[in-house]
């Protein structure tokens, strides 16, 4: 059995202060100089205690910088962001940079990376570290604006009994599309929309919570309204939602 990854870095004072400099002194001014940032619904975090799971749509490398610079500092000081092991952990320098700026933890997307960071998100939550999950699993967009959510965030929420904070990130795909590594000229507008925390209900299945999260984020992306509510996008002609097929496996993986 492989040794579990250490969580010491996520609690170390030196790393927390290094992240403060990286995120608030260096990164935040760059984000605001290159884009016009709006944040809606921040009051939904007023009474929130850690730990929790930020569940956000994902269409650009600009998404993570917005989350770590625009969410309240009392949360981002320890918040950890999931990152694809096959991309951000490929080279030591990229791993070091993403760790410094985004306090990342690895998520396996390929068989070659299977096991990297296994159970780490669950352990971080149990140690009161908020985590960010991009449940679409990729930055590629679809015509509907939000891709079908994978069940990992819901599985974590149910396993740990912690709320999910739905966040809609709007405008980043146009501001910094896939394949671009700097925002387009002219300070394009981007918006972070923060919804009220969503708690797992007693006995709720991973599939049902996944669909509630997906519907909420999709509604906020479509309207820009933190209070927008949407209906689950389950296809009546195909009742076997992909999340249902994978939920049992995902919950075991995340909770291990």
Secondary structure as GFF3:
##gff-version 3
##sequence-region A 1 256
A	DSSP	three_ten_helix	8	11	.	.	.	ID=ss1
A	DSSP	alpha_helix	13	20	.	.	.	ID=ss2
A	DSSP	pi_helix	21	27	.	.	.	ID=ss3
A	DSSP	alpha_helix	28	34	.	.	.	ID=ss4
A	DSSP	beta_strand	35	40	.	.	.	ID=ss5
A	DSSP	three_ten_helix	42	45	.	.	.	ID=ss6
A	DSSP	beta_strand	53	56	.	.	.	ID=ss7
A	DSSP	alpha_helix	62	70	.	.	.	ID=ss8
A	DSSP	alpha_helix	73	76	.	.	.	ID=ss9
A	DSSP	beta_strand	80	84	.	.	.	ID=ss10
A	DSSP	alpha_helix	85	88	.	.	.	ID=ss11
A	DSSP	alpha_helix	92	102	.	.	.	ID=ss12
A	DSSP	beta_strand	104	107	.	.	.	ID=ss13
A	DSSP	three_ten_helix	111	113	.	.	.	ID=ss14
A	DSSP	alpha_helix	120	126	.	.	.	ID=ss15
A	DSSP	beta_strand	131	133	.	.	.	ID=ss16
A	DSSP	alpha_helix	152	160	.	.	.	ID=ss17
A	DSSP	beta_strand	164	170	.	.	.	ID=ss18
A	DSSP	alpha_helix	172	175	.	.	.	ID=ss19
A	DSSP	beta_strand	188	198	.	.	.	ID=ss20
A	DSSP	alpha_helix	206	223	.	.	.	ID=ss21
A	DSSP	alpha_helix	242	255	.	.	.	ID=ss22
###
